[in-house]
Amino acid sequence: MKHLFALLLAPVAVMASEGWLTDLDAAKKQAAAEKKDILIDFTGSDWCGWCIKLDKEVFSTPEFKAQKDFVLVSLDFPHKKQIPADAKAKNEALMKQWGVQGFPTIILANASGQPYAQTGYQEGGPVKYLAHLAELRKENTPANIKAFTEKGKQAAEQAAKREAAGAKMKAAVEAKDFSAACKIIEENFPADMPNRIAAVKMNQAMLSLQIEPENKARALALLDEALKGAQGNERAVASITKIRERVAADTTKAPAGK
């Protein structure tokens, strides 16, 4: 009886909701058997407004539920509800592997799980969305699969660099090593970035206030350098000027971010 109960529960464990799987490996097996492509929805089901909107306007409609071209997979990143630790780890790994940076992200893949196209929320309801997906299915070619894979690889490498930089920055801040932290900031802004000096000096000023909030003079000097670097960009100048005014009026706290 115990084993029978476990077997009865097993199919439920890979279902997110009616018609949706939560495991890509299970989806690949089904897609191969049914000769279908795979639609993978990276979603924040209980907090992401656009994800909820896409589900309500498209995925939950009778028209979409009647589609026959895709095996559906939901990879959820909820804030309130809990998902199994192993599922969470798999979802995060795929997110990094394919360079997913926001929600909802919809990835189309062949039956082997090789991505070939990406989209997200689209206005117009289920009929228009299904037509959009039909157009994207034409991108299921070896060339597009190769390009998507390379793009995902580059995105994953960038994400890994950001994580490494974040860890180094955390260590520098905890050690109150302002010089090391400034170097990390400089290394992570591309040399050809527009208004690079303004961005670097602005971040260093905020870092100065975080590490040594009583050193008002250093933070203000860095903000002055940021203002010089932002010349020609009225919006940036106005933003930095406001922050400088706030820093000048408060020697102990960095201005709250928005």
Buried (B, 14 or more C-beta within 10 A) or exposed (E): EEEEEEEEEEEEEBBBEEBBBBBBEBBBBBBBEEEBBBBBBBBBBEEBEBBBEBBEBBBEBEEBEEBEEBBBBBBBBBEEEEBEEEBBEBBEEBBBBBBBEEBBBBBBBBBEBBBBBBBBBBEEEBEEBBEBBEEBBEBBEEEBBEEBBEBBEEBBEEBEEEEEBEEBBEEBBEEEBBEBBBBBBBEBBEEEEEBBBBBBBBBBBBBBBBBEBEBBEBBBBBBBBBBEBBEEBEEBBEBBBEBBEEBEEEBEEBBEEE
